[in-house]
Amino acid sequence: MTGLLPRLAGCVSAALLFAASPAFAASQMLSDDSAGSARLISISTKNGTPAHQRITLGVGKSALVEIDTDARDVLVSSPEIVDAVVRTPRRIFLMGQRGGQTNAFFFDAQGKQLASIDIRVEKDTTDLAKLIKLSFPDSDIKAQSINDTVVLTGHVASAAESTKAQVIAAKFAGDDKKVVNLLSVRTGEQVMLKVRIAEMQRTVAKQFGINAAAAGMVGGYPYAFSTGNQFSLVGHALSDLSGGGVGQVCSPNSTAANPVGALVGRQGVCYIQNDTQKSLQALERVGLVHILAEPNLTAVSGETAKFLAGGEFPVPVARDRDGNITIDYKQFGVGLSFTPVVLGPGRISLQLSSEVSELTSLGSFSLQGSSAVAGLTLPALSVRRAETTVELPSGGSFAVAGLMQHTTKQVLDAFPGAKDLPILGALFRSRDFANDETELVVLVTAYLVKPTVEAKLAAPTDGFVLPTDLETIFFGRLNAVYDQDKTKTAAVKAGGQVGYIVP
C-alpha cells in the first residue's frame, strides 16, 4: 500500500506536468472548440487503397478531418476556395473561404496518397430556408446555393409570394443578380377584363351673314376685295343668290366675252370692268355623337392578351432602289391589351392599354407631285387611348381615364367701316359660331374566372334563322320570325299545408 501511493502520485504529477505544457494546452483547446462547431469526417486507410469522399461546406464554415494514419502533406487545388490547417498528423481542418469547387489530397511521409476529398463550398441557406418557411407557411419553397448563386424552387400560392421570396433571397445573397427565381404559381388563375369606353359629343354650329367679293379694273389698274368665313361650316342653307364670277377682269378698250359676269350675256367693248358677287349664308346645326365600346378579354395571370376589332389602312413610307414603294399598315378600331397579375386572394394588378380609333378627314394629308402616289390622300386617325397600371379586387371597377372638353369658337368677319353703319352694316358682316362639348370616360372591371361548359355560354348568332324568299319578298323580313314557347315556371311543392286555414 505504501509503495502504491508513491507510484500513483508520480503518475499524476507526470500527467499534470505534460498537460501543463504550452503545446499540448493549445492543441487541446483548439480541438475542443473546433470539434464543437465543425463537421467531423473520419477517413480509414486499413484496406490499403486511397479513400475518397465528397463533402459540402458553407462559406465561413469548417470541417474536421480525422485520419487513422499520419499525414505528412495536404494539397488543396484551389487554396482561395478552401484553406487547410494541419493541427496534428491525424487531424486536419478544412475551412471554406468562398463559393466554388475544389479538392484536397492527403499523403504520408513516403509520398503515398492516403485519401482525397471533393469539396464544394456554397452559402449556407439554412437560415434563409427557415425565414422563407416562416414568412410563407402555406408555400413549398426550397432555397439552394450553387456557385455563389441562390436558386429558389417550388410552388407558391400567388405571384406576389414569388416576388417577396425573391426579395428576401436577394437580401441574403447581397445582390439581385445572384438570385434565380424558379418558383411557379400553384394555381393558374385567369382574369377576365371588361372595359367600357363611353363618349358623348354635342356640337352646335351657327352661321349667318353676307359674304361679298368684287374685282375690277379702272384705267388699267386692277382692284379686288372680299369678305369670307374664317373657319368653314359644312352645309349652306342659302348661298350664291346673286351669281357672277369674281375676277373676270379685262383691259380698257378690249373685247370681253362676258364683261359683267352673269348679268350681261353678250360681248362688248370694256372701258371700266367691275364684277361683284354677294352670297347670303345661313346655317344652324346641332349634332350628337354617341360612342360606346365594350371589349372583353381573358388571360392567365402573368401573361399578356391583345384584342383588336377594326382594320388596317395602308400608308406609303419609303421607296427602295428599284423605285418600288414600301407600304406600312396602321391599325384602327377598338383595341385592348392588358397583363394581369394575381397578387393574392381576390387582388389583381392590371397593366392596361385600351384604344378606340376611327378614320377621319380632319388632319388628313394629300400627296402632291408626279410620283406614283401623287394625288393620294392619307386619312388621319381620331384616337381615344388610355394606358395605366391599377390594382383592384375581383369584381371591382375603376374609372381609369376621363375627359370633359368644352370648345367655343366665334368669328366676326366684316368690311372695315361699313360694318358699323346702322341697319345696313349687317350687309357687310358675317358671323360664325361653333360650340363643341365632349365627355369621355374609360371604365374597367376585372374578374377572377374559371372555365365552364359550352352549354352555359351564349353567342350573338344563337336563334338566328334566314328568312325564305317569300318572307323576304312579301314581308320584307331580314330574318325569320318564329314562335317560342313561353318559359314555364317549375312547380315547387310547399313545405306544409297552404291554401286553407287549419284549426
C-alpha positions in Angstrom: 0.0 0.0 0.0 2.8 2.3 0.9 4.6 1.6 -2.4 1.4 2.1 -4.5 0.7 5.6 -3.3 4.1 7.0 -4.3 3.7 5.4 -7.8 0.2 6.9 -8.2 1.4 10.3 -7.1 4.3 10.1 -9.6 1.9 9.2 -12.5 -0.5 12.1 -11.6 2.4 14.5 -11.4 3.8 13.4 -14.8 0.3 13.8 -16.3 -0.2 17.2 -14.9 3.2 18.3 -16.0 2.6 17.1 -19.6 -0.8 18.7 -19.7 0.6 22.0 -18.5 3.0 22.2 -21.4 2.1 25.1 -23.8 1.9 22.9 -27.0 -0.4 20.4 -25.5 -2.7 23.0 -24.0 -3.1 24.9 -27.2 -3.7 21.8 -29.2 -6.3 20.5 -26.7 -8.1 23.9 -26.6 -8.4 24.2 -30.4 -9.5 20.6 -30.9 -12.3 21.0 -28.3 -13.5 24.3 -29.7 -13.4 23.2 -33.3 -15.0 19.9 -32.7 -17.9 21.6 -31.1 -18.7 23.6 -34.3 -17.1 21.7 -37.2 -18.3 18.8 -39.2 -16.4 15.6 -38.4 -15.2 13.5 -41.3 -13.5 10.1 -40.5 -11.2 8.5 -43.0 -9.9 4.9 -42.8 -6.9 3.6 -44.8 -7.0 0.0 -43.5 -7.9 -1.5 -46.8 -4.8 -0.2 -48.4 -6.4 1.9 -51.1 -6.8 5.7 -51.1 -10.1 6.7 -49.5 -12.4 9.1 -51.4 -15.3 11.3 -50.2 -17.5 14.2 -51.3 -18.4 17.0 -48.9 -20.2 20.4 -49.0 -19.0 23.3 -46.9 -20.7 26.6 -46.2 -18.8 29.8 -46.7 -17.1 30.6 -43.4 -17.7 27.1 -42.1 -15.2 24.3 -41.4 -14.9 20.5 -41.4 -12.7 18.4 -39.2 -10.9 15.5 -40.9 -9.7 12.7 -38.7 -7.5 10.1 -40.5 -6.2 6.8 -38.9 -2.7 7.2 -40.5 -0.2 10.0 -40.1 -0.5 12.5 -42.9 2.7 14.4 -43.9 1.4 16.6 -46.7 -2.1 18.1 -47.5 -2.6 19.6 -51.0 -5.6 21.8 -51.9 -6.0 22.5 -55.6 -7.7 26.0 -55.0 -6.5 27.5 -51.7 -8.6 30.6 -52.3 -11.7 28.4 -52.0 -10.7 26.0 -49.2 -7.9 26.5 -46.7 -6.3 23.5 -44.9 -4.9 23.7 -41.4 -2.9 20.7 -40.1 -3.1 20.6 -36.3 -1.8 17.1 -35.9 -0.7 14.4 -38.4 -4.1 12.8 -38.0 -6.3 15.9 -37.5 -6.8 18.5 -40.3 -9.2 21.4 -40.6 -10.8 22.3 -43.9 -12.3 25.9 -43.9 -14.5 27.3 -46.7 -13.3 30.7 -48.0 -15.7 31.5 -50.9 -18.1 29.7 -53.2 -16.7 27.2 -55.7 -15.4 23.7 -56.1 -12.0 22.2 -55.3 -10.4 19.0 -53.9 -7.9 18.1 -51.3 -5.3 15.2 -51.3 -3.6 13.6 -48.2 -0.1 12.0 -48.4 2.0 10.1 -45.8 5.8 10.5 -45.1 6.7 8.2 -48.1 4.5 10.3 -50.5 1.8 7.7 -50.7 -1.7 9.0 -51.2 -3.9 8.3 -48.3 -7.2 9.9 -49.3 -8.8 12.6 -51.5 -11.9 14.7 -50.8 -14.0 16.6 -53.4 -15.2 19.8 -51.8 -18.0 22.2 -52.8 -18.2 25.5 -51.0 -21.5 27.3 -51.1 -23.5 29.7 -49.0 -25.4 28.1 -46.1 -29.0 28.6 -46.9 -30.4 27.0 -43.7 -31.3 30.3 -42.2 -32.8 31.6 -45.5 -34.9 28.5 -45.8 -36.2 28.9 -42.2 -37.0 32.6 -42.8 -38.9 31.8 -46.0 -40.8 29.0 -44.3 -41.7 31.3 -41.5 -42.9 34.0 -44.0 -44.8 31.7 -46.3 -46.0 28.7 -44.3 -48.5 27.6 -46.9 -46.0 27.5 -49.8 -43.4 24.9 -50.7 -40.2 26.9 -51.3 -36.7 25.4 -51.4 -33.5 27.5 -51.3 -30.3 26.1 -52.7 -26.9 27.7 -53.3 -25.0 26.9 -56.5 -21.7 28.6 -57.3 -22.5 31.6 -55.0 -26.0 31.9 -56.5 -29.2 31.3 -54.6 -31.8 29.2 -56.5 -35.4 29.2 -55.4 -37.6 26.3 -56.5 -41.0 25.0 -55.6 -44.6 26.3 -55.7 -46.3 29.4 -54.3 -49.9 30.4 -53.9 -49.6 33.6 -55.9 -47.2 35.7 -57.9 -46.9 38.2 -55.0 -45.4 35.5 -52.8 -42.9 34.7 -55.5 -41.8 38.3 -55.7 -41.5 38.6 -51.9 -39.5 35.4 -51.7 -37.1 36.7 -54.3 -36.6 40.0 -52.4 -35.7 38.0 -49.2 -33.3 35.8 -51.1 -31.7 38.9 -52.7 -31.0 40.4 -49.3 -29.4 37.1 -48.2 -27.3 36.9 -51.4 -26.3 40.5 -51.3 -27.2 41.1 -55.0 -30.4 40.7 -57.0 -28.3 39.2 -59.9 -27.3 36.3 -57.6 -30.8 35.0 -57.2 -32.5 32.7 -59.7 -36.3 32.5 -59.2 -37.7 29.2 -60.5 -40.9 29.4 -58.4 -44.2 28.6 -60.1 -47.7 29.6 -59.1 -49.6 26.6 -57.8 -52.9 27.5 -59.5 -53.2 29.0 -63.0 -55.6 31.8 -62.2 -57.3 33.5 -65.1 -58.6 37.1 -65.2 -61.4 38.4 -67.4 -61.2 42.2 -68.1 -64.3 44.2 -69.1 -63.6 47.7 -70.5 -66.2 50.3 -71.3 -65.2 53.3 -73.3 -68.1 55.7 -73.4 -68.1 59.1 -75.2 -70.7 61.8 -75.8 -70.2 64.6 -78.2 -72.5 67.6 -78.7 -71.9 70.1 -81.5 -73.7 73.4 -82.1 -72.8 75.5 -85.2 -74.4 78.8 -86.3 -73.5 80.8 -89.3 -75.3 83.9 -90.6 -74.0 86.8 -92.8 -73.4 88.2 -96.2 -70.2 87.4 -98.0 -69.2 90.0 -100.6 -66.5 89.9 -103.2 -65.6 92.3 -106.0 -62.9 92.6 -108.6 -62.3 95.0 -111.5 -60.0 97.3 -113.3 -60.2 101.1 -113.9 -57.8 102.6 -116.4 -55.6 99.6 -116.4 -55.3 99.4 -112.6 -56.9 96.3 -111.1 -58.6 96.1 -107.7 -60.2 93.3 -105.7 -61.6 92.7 -102.2 -63.6 90.0 -100.5 -65.1 89.0 -97.1 -65.5 85.4 -96.1 -65.6 82.9 -93.3 -62.5 82.3 -91.1 -63.4 78.7 -90.5 -65.7 76.7 -92.7 -69.0 75.1 -91.6 -70.3 72.4 -93.9 -73.7 73.0 -95.4 -75.1 76.3 -96.5 -78.9 76.8 -96.4 -78.8 79.8 -98.8 -75.8 80.7 -100.9 -74.7 82.4 -104.2 -78.0 84.3 -104.6 -76.6 87.0 -106.9 -74.3 84.8 -109.0 -71.5 86.2 -111.1 -67.9 85.2 -111.5 -65.4 87.2 -109.4 -62.2 88.1 -111.0 -63.2 88.4 -114.7 -61.1 91.5 -115.3 -60.4 92.9 -118.8 -58.3 95.8 -120.0 -60.0 99.0 -121.3 -60.9 99.2 -125.0 -60.7 95.4 -125.2 -63.3 92.9 -126.0 -64.7 90.8 -123.2 -66.8 87.6 -123.7 -68.8 88.4 -120.5 -67.8 91.8 -119.2 -70.1 91.9 -116.1 -70.4 88.2 -115.2 -73.7 86.6 -115.4 -75.6 89.9 -115.6 -74.8 90.5 -119.3 -74.8 87.7 -121.8 -73.2 89.2 -124.9 -69.8 90.6 -126.0 -68.9 94.3 -125.8 -66.2 96.9 -125.5 -64.7 97.1 -122.0 -63.8 100.6 -120.6 -64.5 100.0 -116.9 -64.9 96.4 -115.8 -66.5 95.6 -112.4 -67.6 92.2 -111.3 -69.2 91.7 -107.9 -70.6 88.7 -106.0 -72.7 88.5 -102.8 -73.9 85.4 -101.1 -76.2 85.0 -98.1 -75.0 82.2 -95.8 -77.3 81.0 -93.1 -76.8 77.8 -91.1 -77.7 76.3 -87.7 -76.6 72.8 -86.9 -76.9 70.6 -83.8 -75.0 67.3 -83.8 -74.9 64.5 -81.3 -72.4 61.6 -81.3 -72.6 58.6 -79.0 -69.7 56.1 -78.9 -69.8 53.0 -76.7 -67.2 50.2 -77.0 -67.1 47.3 -74.5 -64.3 44.9 -75.3 -63.8 41.9 -73.1 -60.7 39.8 -72.8 -59.4 36.9 -70.7 -55.8 36.0 -69.9 -53.8 33.8 -67.5 -52.1 35.6 -64.6 -48.8 37.0 -65.7 -49.4 36.7 -69.5 -50.3 39.4 -72.0 -53.5 39.3 -74.1 -54.4 41.5 -77.0 -57.6 42.2 -78.9 -58.4 44.3 -81.9 -61.8 44.8 -83.7 -61.2 47.1 -86.6 -58.9 47.1 -89.6 -55.7 48.4 -91.1 -55.1 51.1 -93.8 -52.0 51.3 -96.0 -49.5 54.1 -95.7 -46.6 54.6 -98.1 -43.4 55.0 -96.0 -40.4 54.7 -98.3 -39.1 53.8 -101.8 -36.4 51.2 -102.5 -33.6 51.5 -105.0 -35.8 50.0 -107.7 -38.5 52.6 -107.3 -40.9 50.3 -105.5 -43.0 51.9 -102.8 -42.9 50.3 -99.3 -46.3 50.1 -97.7 -46.9 50.1 -93.9 -50.2 49.3 -92.3 -51.7 51.3 -89.4 -54.4 49.7 -87.2 -57.6 51.4 -86.2 -60.7 50.3 -84.4 -61.3 49.0 -80.9 -58.1 47.7 -79.3 -57.3 46.2 -75.9 -54.1 44.9 -74.4 -53.6 44.0 -70.8 -51.3 41.9 -68.5 -53.0 40.7 -65.3 -51.1 39.6 -62.2 -52.9 37.9 -59.3 -51.3 39.3 -56.2 -53.3 37.3 -53.7 -56.8 36.1 -52.9 -59.1 38.4 -54.8 -56.4 41.0 -55.5 -55.5 41.8 -59.2 -52.8 44.1 -60.7 -53.6 45.2 -64.2 -51.2 46.8 -66.8 -53.8 48.1 -69.2 -53.8 49.7 -72.7 -57.1 50.5 -74.4 -57.9 52.4 -77.5 -60.8 53.4 -79.8 -59.8 55.0 -83.1 -61.5 55.8 -86.4 -60.6 57.2 -89.7 -61.2 60.9 -90.2 -60.6 63.6 -92.9 -59.6 66.1 -90.2 -55.8 66.3 -90.3 -55.5 64.1 -93.5 -52.6 64.6 -95.9 -52.6 64.6 -99.7 -49.5 63.7 -101.6 -48.5 66.0 -104.5 -46.1 65.7 -107.4 -45.6 63.3 -110.3 -44.8 60.2 -108.4 -46.9 57.0 -108.5 -48.7 58.1 -105.3 -49.4 61.6 -106.4 -52.9 62.7 -105.5 -53.2 60.0 -102.8 -55.0 61.3 -99.7 -53.8 59.7 -96.4 -56.5 59.7 -93.8 -55.9 60.7 -90.2 -57.0 58.9 -87.0 -59.2 60.1 -84.3 -57.9 58.3 -81.2 -59.1 57.8 -77.6 -56.3 56.0 -75.8 -55.6 55.1 -72.1 -52.6 53.3 -70.7 -52.2 52.7 -66.9 -51.5 50.2 -64.2 -54.1 49.7 -61.4 -54.8 47.3 -58.6 -58.3 46.3 -57.8 -60.2 43.3 -56.2 -62.1 40.7 -58.2 -65.4 42.3 -59.4 -64.2 45.8 -58.6 -64.3 48.6 -61.1 -62.2 51.7 -61.8 -62.6 54.8 -63.9 -59.1 54.8 -65.2 -59.5 57.8 -67.5 -61.9 60.6 -68.1 -62.2 63.8 -70.2 -64.5 66.8 -70.3 -63.8 69.2 -73.1 -65.7 72.4 -74.0 -64.6 74.4 -77.0 -66.2 77.6 -78.3 -65.2 79.4 -81.5 -66.7 82.6 -82.7 -65.5 84.8 -85.7 -66.9 88.1 -87.0 -65.8 88.9 -90.5 -66.7 92.3 -91.8 -65.8 95.2 -94.2 -64.0 97.9 -92.3 -66.1 101.0 -91.7 -69.2 99.7 -93.4 -69.9 97.2 -90.7 -70.6 100.0 -88.3 -73.4 101.5 -90.4 -76.8 101.4 -88.7 -79.0 98.7 -90.2 -77.0 98.5 -93.5 -73.9 97.3 -91.6 -75.4 93.8 -91.4 -74.9 93.6 -95.1 -71.2 93.8 -94.6 -70.8 91.4 -91.7 -70.6 87.6 -91.4 -70.7 85.8 -88.1 -69.6 82.2 -87.4 -70.2 80.4 -84.1 -69.2 76.8 -83.1 -69.6 75.1 -79.7 -68.2 71.6 -79.1 -68.7 69.6 -75.9 -67.1 66.2 -75.3 -67.3 63.9 -72.3 -65.3 60.7 -72.3 -64.8 58.0 -69.6 -63.0 54.7 -69.5 -64.2 52.1 -67.0 -62.5 48.8 -66.3 -63.8 45.8 -64.3 -61.7 42.7 -63.6 -63.0 39.2 -62.5 -61.3 36.0 -61.5 -62.9 33.4 -63.7 -62.9 29.7 -64.3 -63.8 27.6 -67.4 -67.3 26.5 -67.8 -69.3 24.2 -70.1 -70.3 25.3 -73.6 -74.0 25.0 -72.9 -73.8 27.9 -70.4 -72.4 30.2 -73.0 -74.5 32.3 -75.5 -73.4 33.6 -78.9 -75.0 36.5 -80.8 -75.9 34.1 -83.6 -78.0 31.8 -81.4 -81.5 31.7 -82.6 -80.9 33.4 -86.0 -82.6 31.9 -89.0 -82.5 33.3 -92.5 -86.0 34.1 -94.0 -87.4 32.3 -97.0 -87.7 34.0 -100.4 -91.4 34.6 -99.9 -90.9 36.2 -96.5 -88.3 38.5 -97.9 -90.3 39.5 -101.0 -93.8 39.9 -99.4 -93.0 40.9 -95.9 -89.6 42.5 -96.2 -88.0 40.4 -93.5 -84.3 40.0 -93.0 -84.6 37.2 -90.5 -87.2 34.5 -89.9 -89.8 35.2 -87.2 -91.0 32.1 -85.3 -92.8 31.5 -82.1 -91.2 30.3 -78.9 -92.8 28.5 -76.0 -93.1 30.8 -73.0 -90.8 30.0 -70.1 -92.7 27.8 -67.7 -92.1 28.2 -64.0 -91.2 24.9 -62.4 -93.7 23.6 -59.9 -92.4 23.8 -56.4 -94.1 21.9 -53.6 -94.8 23.8 -50.5 -93.2 22.7 -47.2 -96.5 22.5 -45.4 -100.3 22.9 -45.6 -101.2 26.0 -47.5 -104.4 27.4 -49.0 -106.7 26.6 -46.1 -107.0 27.7 -42.5 -106.1 24.8 -40.4 -107.7 25.0 -36.9 
